[in-house]
């Protein structure tokens, strides 16, 4: 395991708790998708995090499918968060433009 993998493997508990910031989450998901070692560690920790309780309850599950569901759901949350930031920025620009136009109109009327 290299230091890059060590970095991402340390993020796994925060991933399960949905506590990674957008940038870290994006990097984490990209790395997990391309690194078998880290993907295996994610699967192992998933067993500890959620899988054992599923087994104890008698439920059967497909570990790979469950991990794919977790990473897929995280990717969707990330996209929703990024879209929300873009929408907020667009609204901020619209608000600023409206204020500038309103101010310009007011000043123009005052000068006439």
N, C-alpha and C positions, 0 to 999 in steps of 0.2 A: 504494500500500500504506500502510495506517495503522499506528500504533504497536501496536495490538492484534494485527494480523496479524503484525507483526514479532516480537512475543513468541511467538506460536504457531509461526511458521516456524523460529525458533531452537530450538524443542523437537523438531523432526522427527528429528534424529540420535538424541536420547535415546529417542524413541518407537521407532525401529527397533531400538535396543539394549535395549528394555524396561527403561529406567532412570528412567521418570517415576513420581513418587509418585502415589498413588491420586487425590488431589484434582487434581493437575496433569493426570493422564491423562484424568480425566473431563471437565475443562474443554477439554482439547485435542481429544478426540473430538467433543464437542458443537460446538466451533468449526469443526473440519474438515468436519463434516456440513453446516454451514450457510454456509460461505464457499467460493465457487468458486475464488477466488484462492489460498487456502491449500490447497485440495484439489488444484489444479493443481500447486502447488509440492511437495506431498507425492508426487504421481505422478512428477514430474520427479526428485525425490531418490530415489524408489524405483528408478527406472531406474539411477541411479548406484549405489545400495546393493546391489541384488539383480538387477535386470533385465539388466544388461550381461553378467553371468556366465551367465545363462540363454540369452541370445542367442549368446554365444560357444560354448556347448555345443551349439548347434544346436536347442535347444528353442524352440518357439513358445509364446507366451503372450498373454493378453489383459490389457493393463495395468490397465484399469479393474477387471476382475475380481480381479486380484492385489491391488490396493490395497484393494478392498472386503474381500477375505479377511483382509488384515493388520489393518484397522480392526475388523472383526467379531471376529477372534480376540482382539484387545486388549480389546474391550468385554466378551467372555466372561471373560477373565482378571480384569478389574476387578470384575465381578460376583462371581466366586469369591473374590477377596480380601476384598470387602466382606462377604460371607456368613461367611467365616472370622473376621473381626473380630467380627461379631454373635454367632457361636457362642462365641467366646472370652469375650465379655462375659457371655453367658448362663451359661456355666460358672462364671465368677467370682462372679456373683450367687448361683448355687446353692451354691457352696462357702461363701460368706459366710453365707448363710441357714442352712446346715447347722451351721456353727460356732456361730452365735448360738443355735440351738435346742439344740444339745448343751450349750453353756454354761449356758443357762437350766435345762435338765433337771438338770444336775449341781448347780447352786446350789440349786435347789428341793429336791433330795434331801438336800443337806447341811443345809438349814434344818429339815427334818422330823425 
